[in-house]
Amino acid sequence: MSGSEEIRDGEVENALRESSRVRARSPNSPPQFQLPSYQVSIPENEPAGTAVIALRAQDPDEGEAGRLAYSMEALFDERSNDYFSIDPQTGSVVTARSLDRETKDTHVLKVTASDHGSPRRRSATTYLTVTVSDTNDHEPVFEQPEYRESIRENLEVGYEVLTIRATDGDAPANANMLYRLLEPGAGDGVFEIDPRSGVVRTRAPVDREEVSEYHLVVEANDQGKDPGPRSATAMVHITVEDENDNYPQFSEKRYLVQVQEDAPVNSQILQVQATDRDRGSNAQVHYSIVSGNLKGQFYIHSFSGAIDLINPLDYETIREYTLRIKAQDGGRPPLINSSGMVSVQVVDVNDNAPIFVSTPFQATVLENVPLGYSVLHIQAVDADSGENARLEYKLIEMTPPAGVAPASGDSGFPFQINNSTGWITVAAELDRETVENYHFGVEARDHGVPVMTSSASVSITVLDVNDNNPTFTEKVYHLRLNEDAAVGSSVLTLTAVDRDVNSVVTYQITSGNTRNRFAITSQSGGGLITLALPLDYKQERQYVLTVTASDGTRFDTVQVFINVTDANTHRPVFQSSHYTVSVSEDKPIGTSIVTISATDEDTGENARITYILDDNIPQFRIDPDTGTITTLMELDYEDQASYTLAITAHDNGIPQKSDTTYVEILILDANDNAPRFLRDRYQGSVFEDVPLSTSVLQLSATDRDSGLNGRLLYTFQGGDDGDGDFYIEPTSGVIRTLRKLDRENVAVYSLRAFAVDRGSPPLKASVDIQVTVLDINDNPPVFEKDEFDIFVEENSPVGSIVARISAADPDEGTNAQIMYQIVEGNIPEVFQLDLLNGDLTALMDLDYESRTEYVIVVQATSAPLVSRATVHIRLLDQNDNPPVLQDFQILFNNYVTNKSNSFPSGVIGKIPAHDPDVSDSLAYTFVQGNELNLLLLDSATGELKLSRDLDNNRPLEALMKVSVSGKHTLEVCEMCSSSFRADGVAWAK
């Protein structure tokens, strides 16, 4: 094929290609929006019909082909369709209903403009992103409608009671909370609230006895600007729990009661009262008699404080009792007030008649004694006191035996009695020959009400004067007498002998008769000593009586030694009817807790006391000899906080006597129980955009110990607080955010917290917490590069996917959905980018020879966040064009002289061929006419040189054919050479 033919074929191919392009451009041009996407912001709460934006597309066509209709549909969330409408003729977008940012803050809409062309309607698409801006239309909402918290009194100042939190659905600028306590009800200055964190703390001591409940009103203010701030209030009810910090207080410092000694047994004589300002069990008062309850005369009711008389009183034995009363509350540990004093004064009643020390009274008197001579001492005793025991005596008439002169009120009666002292004296001269024997009575009368009297007979014998003394048959007497001998029983009979005729010997105890325990009477010539009053070994263990035997004038004396032997007359008596002791639960087995003791006023075996536990309580034993109570088992406060032991002390007399007391053993708590969480593991979730101090979850642990040992604090110290992203309220266990969270940085936190008690040493327990951070759309899509290259082969089929453009969104779920768009550089519309997957499609033929590179800007949208990148689409050349070579001539002139050599030996030119494909390489060769090799051709470069055979003066013209070939094409042309000229110029054309 000739060169000219090749050129014509190329022109035809180009014409066909251009014709194809022309046919692709239909007379109906598509409409086009000015921008591939639009963004607009609309305030929330605006009424329906509010203008959003007017979207206009341009269509250069005329008539129906240029008349556009607009339509709109929601992307991602079909709810957006309900909020907007578009005018199909004008493209004006308005709201269809009021917008609510808190329901949906971003709407992404696809807007399509379609023409009415024929036969096919053309359309254009753009995307509208509507961001709903915030107005302050939400009041703060507290986490709880009302708060209730209990705290213990006596907490330290600065103690964190609870955290108040309110949230606001508005944007952060309209939800910046400030907290304050409103008046009235601000807690009388006892509480304060941190204005930012909402932590309520104590700022003064809390005393339940002063105020048991506080009702605070907390206001949360969002500090909004548009249209203004909003606030809400919540009630906080704080109940102050009681601590046992008040001792029971008796209503009187000293109680005084007077009780008649004949008061009936089991009657109430007094009620003491102690009050405790605490509440509940801490205010329950139990009463007991600590001391002074001699012989167990009284009983106090533990709960009421009523004191009953349980044994008869005897003024003559004990005239006053001083009881020490203990008031103990029910706290743990209990508080005890042992200062209660009760004076029980026994009031004497005239319940004892006078008792003569001897009856009958007998005496002798010499007839020659002077007037006023004391003949006989009449003695009576009265166990009562005061007026009830003040006695007076008088003589009374009694029927005398035959031959005996009776008493007479006449002045001639020879005897008289001193009504106060009881001495009978001679009132008139005696004459034995007239009256030898006198028999009369004597009466002792007390001054009580009613009056009580006793009488005794008196016999006085008038004696002759004699000169012999009575003489006792023994020099001294020794005997033993049991203290429980009955009153009136015979003790000893003494005998004194008077050698005078008809002498009558009388006997009297003249000394040593302490408390008038004994009496003596003259019987059958002897003196009979009898027991007049009960003996008491405790008071006197020996009596030395001096007994006088008198015949009226003369006398003799003898000593009688009476040793009183102990009888088991006294029962053991504990110092208190109730003991309270404390022991820590961590004491080892065998620990001595307390030693209690009872006393017995007897002696010997009668006073040897043995102690026993009345109830079988396996935790304790008591030493039977010492009364020491020791532990037999380990104690556990959490199982039982107190024990009450009934202890009996009995003596070893016959019969045995005993007393019982009660020992209350309070178990003191030791810090032997570690805290325990209610769950083995805690899980919670929180959105990553929550404000600081947002509550995530609440831990809860218990501790079986009490007091400080059971009071817990929660802490992350020693655990894991998420590198400081969380903190825990020490008292409530609420975990809150401390710093801004970022799910894309940390999606799940594995925390570890501790519950620590306040014991010494403290015990703690740990728990693992998993906090999942929930995603919000806070990250824009990110392209791998801001600018990157895509290489596409030319001639790729129309509609083929030439590349995939992708961006990554670190968010998740719907927040990571990405919408792709071409926003710049795609004019005319050569490429199309798939909205969802980013596939880039060629819409037209790509010809490297027409355009080697396209530059577009793509946008990735995760509404309302966007990112952009510049994409260089570089076409790769394909060998789709033949080489181009036209016929050309080479003219060469050679001047031949003898003086110079002007023949050109270098490159004289290059074959004028070219290939539109830059990737093609040409090969050059002579096809015809250069058989003599007159021209030297470089087959790779097409460069020409002249052969030396042409260095002559012969004219030459040659017609040659040159072939130029590419990889797949060939071009041939003719080349000719003309005449030579002498100037030596040569060129290739």
Long-range contacts (C-beta under 8 A, 24 or more apart in sequence): 1-972, 2-972, 2-973, 2-974, 3-885, 3-886, 3-887, 3-971, 3-972, 3-973, 3-974, 4-886, 4-887, 6-882, 6-884, 6-885, 6-971, 6-972, 7-884, 7-886, 10-881, 10-882, 10-884, 20-845, 21-845, 24-844, 24-845, 26-120, 27-61, 27-65, 28-61, 28-65, 28-115, 28-117, 28-118, 28-120, 28-122, 29-59, 29-60, 29-61, 29-65, 29-122, 30-59, 30-115, 30-122, 30-123, 30-124, 30-829, 31-57, 31-58, 31-59, 31-68, 31-113, 31-114, 31-115, 31-122, 31-123, 31-124, 32-57, 32-58, 32-59, 32-124, 32-827, 32-829, 33-57, 33-58, 33-111, 33-113, 33-124, 33-125, 33-126, 34-58, 35-126, 35-823, 36-126, 36-127, 36-821, 36-822, 36-823, 36-824, 36-826, 36-859, 37-126, 37-127, 37-128, 37-129, 37-821, 37-823, 37-859, 37-861, 38-126, 38-127, 38-128, 38-129, 39-128, 39-129, 39-130, 39-131, 39-864, 40-128, 40-129, 40-130, 40-131, 41-130, 41-131, 41-132, 41-133, 42-95, 42-99, 42-130, 42-131, 42-132, 42-133, 43-99, 43-132, 43-133, 43-135, 44-98, 44-99, 44-100, 44-101, 44-102, 44-132, 44-133, 44-134, 44-135, 44-137, 45-98, 45-99, 45-100, 45-135, 45-137, 46-95, 46-98, 46-99, 47-95, 47-98, 48-94, 48-95, 48-96, 48-97, 48-98, 49-94, 49-95, 50-94, 50-95, 51-92, 51-93, 51-94, 52-84, 52-93, 52-94, 52-95, 52-128, 52-130, 53-92, 53-93, 53-128, 54-90, 54-91, 54-92, 54-93, 55-86, 55-91, 55-92, 55-93, 55-111, 55-113, 55-126, 55-128, 56-91, 57-91, 57-113, 57-124, 57-126, 59-113, 59-115, 59-122, 61-115, 61-117, 64-115, 64-116, 64-117, 64-118, 65-115, 65-116, 65-117, 65-118, 65-122, 66-115, 67-115, 67-116, 68-113, 68-114, 68-115, 68-116, 69-113, 69-114, 69-115, 69-116, 70-111, 70-112, 70-113, 71-111, 71-112, 71-114, 72-109, 72-110, 72-111, 72-112, 72-128, 73-109, 73-110, 73-112, 74-107, 74-108, 74-109, 74-110, 75-108, 75-109, 75-110, 75-127, 75-819, 75-835, 76-108, 76-814, 76-817, 76-819, 76-863, 77-104, 77-107, 77-108, 79-104, 80-104, 80-107, 80-108, 80-109, 80-130, 83-107, 84-109, 84-130, 86-111, 93-128, 99-132, 100-132, 101-132, 101-133, 101-134, 101-135, 101-170, 101-171, 102-138, 102-169, 102-170, 104-132, 105-131, 105-132, 105-864, 106-130, 106-131, 106-132, 106-863, 106-864, 107-132, 107-863, 108-819, 108-861, 108-863, 127-819, 127-821, 127-861, 129-861, 129-863, 129-864, 131-864, 134-170, 134-171, 134-173, 134-174, 134-226, 135-170, 135-174, 135-226, 135-227, 136-170, 136-174, 136-222, 136-224, 136-225, 136-226, 136-227, 136-228, 136-229, 136-230, 137-170, 138-168, 138-169, 138-170, 138-174, 138-175, 138-222, 138-230, 139-168, 139-222, 139-230, 139-231, 139-232, 140-166, 140-167, 140-168, 140-175, 140-177, 140-220, 140-221, 140-222, 140-230, 140-231, 140-232, 141-166, 141-167, 141-168, 141-169, 141-232, 142-166, 142-218, 142-220, 142-232, 142-234, 143-167, 143-695, 144-234, 145-234, 146-234, 146-235, 146-236, 146-237, 147-218, 147-234, 147-235, 147-236, 147-237, 148-236, 148-237, 148-238, 148-239, 149-236, 149-237, 149-238, 149-239, 150-238, 150-239, 150-240, 150-241, 151-202, 151-206, 151-238, 151-239, 151-240, 151-241, 152-206, 152-240, 152-241, 152-243, 152-711, 153-206, 153-207, 153-208, 153-209, 153-240, 153-241, 153-242, 153-243, 153-245, 154-205, 154-206, 154-207, 154-243, 154-245, 155-202, 155-205, 155-206, 156-202, 157-202, 157-203, 157-204, 157-205, 158-201, 158-202, 158-203, 159-201, 159-202, 159-731, 160-199, 160-200, 160-201, 160-729, 160-730, 160-731, 160-732, 161-191, 161-200, 161-201, 161-202, 161-238, 161-731, 162-199, 162-200, 162-236, 162-729, 162-731, 162-732, 163-197, 163-198, 163-199, 163-200, 163-693, 163-695, 163-729, 163-732, 163-734, 163-736, 164-193, 164-198, 164-199, 164-200, 164-218, 164-220, 164-234, 164-236, 165-198, 165-693, 165-694, 165-695, 166-198, 166-220, 166-232, 166-234, 167-691, 167-694, 168-222, 168-230, 170-222, 170-224, 172-691, 173-224, 173-225, 174-222, 174-223, 174-224, 174-225, 174-226, 175-222, 175-224, 175-691, 176-222, 176-223, 177-220, 177-221, 177-222, 177-223, 177-691, 178-220, 178-221, 178-223, 179-218, 179-219, 179-220, 179-221, 180-218, 180-219, 180-221, 181-216, 181-217, 181-218, 181-219, 182-217, 182-218, 182-219, 182-233, 185-214, 185-215, 185-216, 185-217, 186-216, 186-217, 187-214, 187-216, 187-238, 188-214, 190-214, 191-216, 191-238, 193-218, 196-693, 197-693, 198-693, 199-729, 200-236, 206-240, 207-240, 208-240, 208-241, 208-242, 208-243, 208-278, 208-279, 209-246, 209-277, 209-278, 211-240, 212-239, 212-240, 212-279, 213-237, 213-238, 213-239, 213-240, 214-238, 214-240, 242-278, 242-279, 242-280, 242-282, 242-283, 243-278, 243-282, 244-278, 244-282, 244-329, 244-331, 244-332, 244-333, 244-334, 244-335, 245-278, 246-276, 246-277, 246-278, 246-282, 246-335, 247-276, 247-329, 247-335, 247-336, 247-337, 248-274, 248-275, 248-276, 248-285, 248-327, 248-328, 248-329, 248-335, 248-336, 248-337, 249-274, 249-275, 249-276, 249-337, 250-274, 250-325, 250-327, 250-337, 250-339, 250-340, 251-275, 253-339, 253-341, 254-341, 254-342, 254-343, 255-340, 255-341, 255-342, 255-343, 256-342, 256-343, 256-345, 257-342, 257-343, 257-344, 257-345, 258-344, 258-345, 258-346, 258-347, 259-309, 259-313, 259-344, 259-345, 259-346, 259-347, 260-313, 260-346, 260-347, 260-349, 261-312, 261-313, 261-314, 261-315, 261-346, 261-347, 261-348, 261-349, 261-351, 262-313, 262-349, 262-351, 263-309, 263-313, 264-309, 265-309, 265-310, 265-311, 265-312, 266-308, 266-309, 266-310, 267-308, 267-309, 268-306, 268-307, 268-308, 268-309, 269-298, 269-307, 269-308, 269-309, 269-344, 270-306, 270-307, 270-342, 270-344, 271-304, 271-305, 271-306, 271-307, 272-300, 272-305, 272-307, 272-325, 272-327, 272-340, 272-342, 273-305, 274-305, 274-327, 274-337, 274-340, 276-329, 276-335, 278-329, 278-331, 280-330, 281-329, 281-330, 281-331, 282-329, 282-330, 282-331, 283-329, 283-330, 284-329, 284-330, 285-327, 285-328, 285-329, 285-330, 286-327, 286-328, 286-329, 286-330, 287-325, 287-326, 287-327, 287-328, 287-340, 288-325, 288-326, 288-328, 288-576, 288-577, 288-578, 288-662, 289-323, 289-324, 289-325, 289-326, 289-576, 289-577, 289-578, 290-324, 290-325, 290-326, 290-338, 290-575, 290-576, 290-577, 290-578, 291-323, 291-324, 291-575, 291-576, 292-321, 292-322, 292-323, 292-324, 292-342, 293-321, 293-323, 293-577, 294-318, 294-321, 294-573, 295-571, 295-573, 296-573, 296-577, 296-659, 297-321, 298-323, 298-344, 299-577, 300-325, 300-577, 307-342, 313-346, 314-346, 315-346, 315-347, 315-348, 315-349, 315-384, 315-385, 316-348, 316-352, 316-383, 316-384, 316-385, 318-346, 319-345, 319-346, 319-348, 319-385, 320-344, 320-345, 320-346, 321-346, 326-578, 326-580, 328-580, 332-641, 332-666, 332-669, 332-706, 332-707, 333-582, 333-666, 333-668, 334-580, 334-666, 336-580, 348-384, 348-385, 348-386, 348-388, 349-384, 349-388, 349-448, 350-384, 350-388, 350-446, 350-448, 350-449, 350-450, 350-451, 350-452, 351-384, 352-382, 352-383, 352-384, 352-388, 352-389, 352-452, 353-382, 353-446, 353-452, 353-453, 353-454, 354-380, 354-381, 354-382, 354-391, 354-444, 354-445, 354-446, 354-452, 354-453, 354-454, 355-380, 355-381, 355-382, 355-383, 355-454, 355-532, 356-380, 356-442, 356-444, 356-454, 356-456, 357-381, 357-516, 357-519, 357-532, 358-456, 358-519, 358-520, 358-521, 358-532, 359-456, 359-457, 359-521, 360-456, 360-457, 360-458, 360-459, 360-521, 361-442, 361-456, 361-457, 361-458, 361-459, 362-458, 362-459, 362-460, 362-461, 362-506, 362-521, 362-522, 363-424, 363-458, 363-459, 363-460, 363-461, 363-506, 364-460, 364-461, 364-462, 364-463, 364-504, 364-506, 364-550, 364-551, 364-552, 365-426, 365-430, 365-460, 365-461, 365-462, 365-463, 365-552, 366-430, 366-462, 366-463, 366-464, 366-465, 366-552, 366-553, 367-430, 367-431, 367-432, 367-462, 367-463, 367-464, 367-465, 368-430, 368-465, 369-426, 369-430, 370-426, 371-426, 371-427, 371-428, 371-429, 372-425, 372-426, 373-425, 373-426, 374-423, 374-424, 374-425, 375-415, 375-424, 375-425, 375-426, 375-460, 376-423, 376-424, 376-458, 376-460, 377-421, 377-422, 377-423, 377-424, 377-508, 378-417, 378-422, 378-423, 378-424, 378-442, 378-444, 378-456, 378-458, 379-422, 379-516, 380-422, 380-444, 380-454, 380-456, 381-516, 381-533, 382-444, 382-446, 382-452, 384-446, 384-448, 387-446, 387-447, 387-448, 388-446, 388-447, 388-448, 389-446, 389-448, 390-446, 390-447, 391-422, 391-444, 391-445, 391-446, 391-447, 392-419, 392-420, 392-444, 392-445, 392-447, 393-417, 393-418, 393-419, 393-420, 393-422, 393-442, 393-443, 393-444, 393-445, 394-419, 394-442, 394-443, 394-445, 395-424, 395-440, 395-441, 395-442, 395-443, 395-458, 396-440, 396-441, 396-442, 396-443, 396-455, 397-440, 397-441, 398-439, 398-440, 398-441, 398-457, 400-438, 400-439, 400-440, 401-439, 403-437, 404-437, 404-438, 404-439, 404-459, 405-435, 405-437, 405-438, 405-439, 406-439, 406-440, 407-438, 407-439, 407-440, 407-441, 414-438, 415-440, 415-460, 417-442, 424-458, 424-460, 430-462, 431-462, 432-462, 432-463, 432-464, 435-462, 436-461, 436-462, 437-461, 437-462, 438-462, 461-504, 461-552, 463-503, 463-504, 463-551, 463-552, 463-553, 464-502, 465-553, 466-498, 466-500, 466-503, 466-551, 466-552, 466-553, 466-554, 467-500, 467-554, 468-498, 468-499, 468-500, 468-503, 468-551, 468-554, 469-498, 469-551, 469-554, 469-555, 469-556, 470-496, 470-497, 470-498, 470-503, 470-505, 470-549, 470-550, 470-551, 470-554, 470-555, 470-556, 471-496, 471-497, 471-498, 471-549, 471-556, 472-496, 472-547, 472-549, 472-556, 472-557, 472-558, 473-497, 474-558, 475-558, 476-558, 476-559, 476-560, 476-561, 477-558, 477-559, 477-560, 477-561, 478-561, 478-563, 479-560, 479-561, 479-562, 479-563, 480-562, 480-563, 480-564, 480-565, 481-531, 481-535, 481-562, 481-563, 481-564, 481-565, 482-535, 482-564, 482-565, 482-567, 483-534, 483-535, 483-536, 483-537, 483-564, 483-565, 483-566, 483-567, 483-569, 484-535, 484-567, 484-569, 485-531, 485-535, 486-531, 487-531, 487-532, 487-533, 487-534, 488-530, 488-531, 488-532, 489-530, 489-531, 490-528, 490-529, 490-530, 491-518, 491-529, 491-530, 491-531, 491-562, 492-528, 492-529, 492-560, 492-562, 493-523, 493-526, 493-527, 493-528, 493-529, 494-520, 494-526, 494-527, 494-528, 494-529, 494-547, 494-549, 494-558, 494-560, 495-525, 495-526, 495-527, 496-526, 496-527, 496-549, 496-556, 496-558, 498-551, 498-554, 500-551, 503-551, 503-552, 504-551, 504-552, 505-549, 505-550, 505-551, 506-549, 506-550, 506-551, 506-552, 507-547, 507-548, 507-549, 507-550, 508-547, 508-548, 508-550, 509-545, 509-546, 509-547, 509-548, 510-546, 510-547, 510-548, 510-557, 511-545, 511-546, 512-543, 512-544, 512-545, 512-546, 512-559, 513-543, 513-545, 514-540, 514-543, 515-539, 515-540, 517-543, 518-543, 518-545, 518-562, 520-547, 529-560, 535-564, 536-569, 537-564, 537-565, 537-566, 537-567, 537-569, 537-602, 537-603, 538-570, 538-601, 540-564, 566-602, 566-603, 566-604, 566-606, 566-607, 567-602, 567-606, 567-653, 568-602, 568-606, 568-651, 568-653, 568-654, 568-655, 568-656, 568-657, 569-602, 570-600, 570-601, 570-602, 570-606, 570-607, 570-657, 571-600, 571-651, 571-657, 571-658, 571-659, 572-598, 572-599, 572-600, 572-609, 572-649, 572-650, 572-651, 572-657, 572-658, 572-659, 573-598, 573-599, 573-600, 573-659, 574-598, 574-647, 574-649, 574-659, 574-660, 574-661, 575-599, 576-661, 577-661, 577-662, 578-661, 578-662, 578-663, 578-664, 579-661, 579-662, 579-663, 579-664, 580-663, 580-664, 580-666, 581-663, 581-664, 581-665, 581-666, 582-665, 582-666, 582-667, 582-668, 583-631, 583-635, 583-665, 583-666, 583-667, 583-668, 584-667, 584-668, 584-669, 584-670, 585-634, 585-635, 585-636, 585-637, 585-667, 585-668, 585-669, 585-670, 585-672, 586-670, 586-672, 587-631, 587-635, 588-631, 589-631, 589-632, 589-633, 589-634, 590-630, 590-631, 591-630, 591-631, 592-628, 592-629, 592-630, 593-620, 593-629, 593-630, 593-631, 593-665, 594-628, 594-629, 594-663, 594-665, 595-626, 595-627, 595-628, 595-629, 596-627, 596-629, 596-647, 596-661, 596-663, 597-627, 598-627, 598-649, 598-659, 598-661, 600-651, 600-657, 602-651, 602-653, 605-651, 605-652, 605-653, 606-651, 606-652, 606-653, 607-651, 608-651, 608-652, 609-649, 609-650, 609-651, 609-652, 610-649, 610-650, 610-651, 610-652, 611-647, 611-648, 611-649, 612-647, 612-648, 612-650, 613-645, 613-646, 613-647, 614-645, 614-646, 614-647, 614-648, 614-660, 615-645, 615-646, 617-643, 617-645, 619-643, 620-645, 620-665, 622-647, 629-663, 629-665, 635-667, 636-667, 637-667, 637-668, 637-669, 637-670, 637-705, 637-706, 638-669, 638-673, 638-704, 638-705, 640-667, 641-666, 641-667, 642-666, 642-667, 643-667, 669-705, 669-706, 669-707, 669-709, 669-710, 670-705, 670-709, 670-759, 671-705, 671-709, 671-757, 671-759, 671-760, 671-761, 671-762, 671-763, 672-705, 673-703, 673-704, 673-705, 673-709, 673-710, 673-763, 674-703, 674-757, 674-763, 674-764, 674-765, 675-701, 675-702, 675-703, 675-712, 675-755, 675-756, 675-757, 675-763, 675-764, 675-765, 676-701, 676-702, 676-703, 676-765, 677-701, 677-755, 677-765, 677-767, 678-702, 679-767, 680-767, 681-767, 681-768, 681-769, 681-770, 682-767, 682-768, 682-769, 682-770, 683-769, 683-770, 683-771, 683-772, 684-735, 684-769, 684-770, 684-771, 684-772, 685-771, 685-772, 685-773, 685-774, 686-737, 686-741, 686-771, 686-772, 686-773, 686-774, 687-773, 687-774, 687-775, 687-776, 688-741, 688-742, 688-743, 688-773, 688-774, 688-775, 688-776, 688-778, 689-741, 689-776, 689-778, 690-737, 690-741, 691-737, 692-736, 692-737, 692-738, 692-739, 692-740, 693-736, 693-737, 693-738, 694-736, 694-737, 695-734, 695-735, 695-736, 696-726, 696-734, 696-735, 696-736, 696-737, 696-771, 697-734, 697-735, 697-769, 697-771, 698-732, 698-733, 698-734, 698-735, 699-728, 699-733, 699-734, 699-735, 699-753, 699-755, 699-767, 699-769, 700-733, 701-733, 701-755, 701-765, 701-767, 703-755, 703-757, 703-763, 705-757, 705-759, 708-757, 708-758, 708-759, 709-757, 709-758, 709-759, 710-757, 711-757, 711-758, 712-755, 712-756, 712-757, 712-758, 713-755, 713-756, 713-757, 713-758, 714-753, 714-754, 714-755, 714-756, 715-753, 715-754, 715-756, 716-751, 716-752, 716-753, 716-754, 717-754, 718-754, 719-751, 719-752, 719-753, 719-754, 719-766, 720-750, 720-751, 720-752, 721-751, 722-746, 722-749, 722-751, 722-771, 725-749, 726-751, 726-771, 728-753, 735-769, 735-771, 741-773, 742-773, 742-778, 743-773, 743-774, 743-775, 743-776, 743-811, 743-812, 744-779, 744-810, 744-811, 746-773, 747-772, 747-773, 748-772, 748-773, 749-773, 775-811, 775-812, 775-813, 775-815, 776-811, 776-815, 777-811, 777-815, 777-862, 777-863, 777-865, 778-811, 778-865, 779-809, 779-810, 779-811, 779-862, 779-865, 780-809, 780-860, 780-862, 780-865, 780-866, 780-867, 781-807, 781-808, 781-809, 781-818, 781-860, 781-861, 781-862, 781-865, 781-866, 781-867, 782-807, 782-808, 782-809, 782-810, 782-867, 783-807, 783-858, 783-860, 783-867, 783-868, 783-869, 784-808, 785-869, 786-869, 786-870, 787-869, 787-870, 787-871, 787-872, 788-869, 788-870, 788-871, 788-872, 789-871, 789-872, 789-873, 789-874, 790-840, 790-871, 790-872, 790-873, 790-874, 791-874, 791-875, 791-876, 792-842, 792-846, 792-873, 792-874, 792-875, 792-876, 793-846, 793-875, 793-876, 793-878, 794-846, 794-847, 794-848, 794-849, 794-875, 794-876, 794-877, 794-878, 794-880, 795-845, 795-846, 795-847, 795-878, 795-880, 796-842, 796-846, 797-842, 798-842, 798-843, 798-844, 798-845, 799-841, 799-842, 799-843, 800-841, 800-842, 801-839, 801-840, 801-841, 802-831, 802-840, 802-841, 802-842, 802-846, 802-873, 803-839, 803-840, 803-873, 804-837, 804-838, 804-839, 804-840, 805-833, 805-838, 805-840, 805-858, 805-869, 805-871, 806-838, 807-838, 807-860, 807-867, 807-869, 809-860, 809-862, 811-862, 815-862, 816-862, 817-862, 818-860, 818-861, 818-862, 819-860, 819-861, 819-862, 819-863, 820-858, 820-859, 820-860, 820-861, 821-858, 821-859, 821-861, 822-856, 822-857, 822-858, 822-859, 823-857, 823-858, 823-859, 823-868, 824-856, 824-857, 825-854, 825-855, 825-856, 825-857, 826-856, 830-854, 831-856, 831-873, 833-858, 840-873, 846-875, 847-875, 848-875, 848-876, 848-877, 848-878, 848-917, 848-918, 849-877, 849-881, 849-916, 849-917, 851-875, 877-917, 877-918, 877-919, 878-917, 878-919, 879-917, 879-919, 879-920, 879-966, 879-967, 879-968, 879-969, 880-917, 881-915, 881-916, 881-917, 881-920, 881-969, 882-915, 882-966, 882-969, 882-970, 882-971, 883-913, 883-914, 883-915, 883-920, 883-922, 883-964, 883-965, 883-966, 883-969, 883-970, 883-971, 884-913, 884-914, 884-915, 884-916, 884-971, 885-911, 885-912, 885-913, 885-914, 885-962, 885-964, 885-971, 885-972, 885-973, 886-912, 886-973, 887-973, 887-974, 887-975, 888-912, 888-973, 888-975, 888-988, 888-989, 889-975, 889-976, 889-977, 889-978, 889-989, 890-935, 890-944, 890-975, 890-976, 890-977, 890-978, 890-986, 890-987, 890-988, 890-989, 891-977, 891-978, 891-979, 891-981, 891-986, 891-987, 891-989, 892-946, 892-950, 892-977, 892-978, 892-980, 892-986, 893-979, 893-980, 893-981, 893-982, 893-983, 893-984, 893-985, 893-986, 894-950, 894-951, 894-952, 894-953, 894-980, 894-981, 894-982, 894-984, 895-981, 895-982, 895-983, 895-984, 896-951, 896-952, 896-953, 902-984, 903-946, 903-948, 903-950, 903-951, 903-984, 904-946, 904-984, 904-986, 905-945, 905-946, 905-948, 906-945, 907-943, 907-944, 907-945, 908-944, 908-945, 908-946, 908-986, 908-987, 908-988, 909-943, 909-944, 909-986, 909-987, 909-988, 910-941, 910-942, 910-943, 910-944, 910-988, 911-937, 911-942, 911-944, 911-962, 911-964, 911-975, 911-988, 912-988, 912-989, 913-942, 913-964, 913-971, 915-966, 915-969, 917-966, 920-966, 920-967, 921-966, 921-967, 922-964, 922-965, 922-966, 923-964, 923-965, 923-966, 924-962, 924-963, 924-964, 925-962, 925-963, 925-965, 926-960, 926-961, 926-962, 926-963, 927-961, 927-962, 927-963, 927-972, 928-960, 928-961, 929-958, 929-959, 929-960, 929-961, 929-975, 930-958, 930-960, 934-958, 934-977, 935-960, 935-977, 937-962, 944-988, 946-986, 953-980, 955-979, 955-980, 956-980
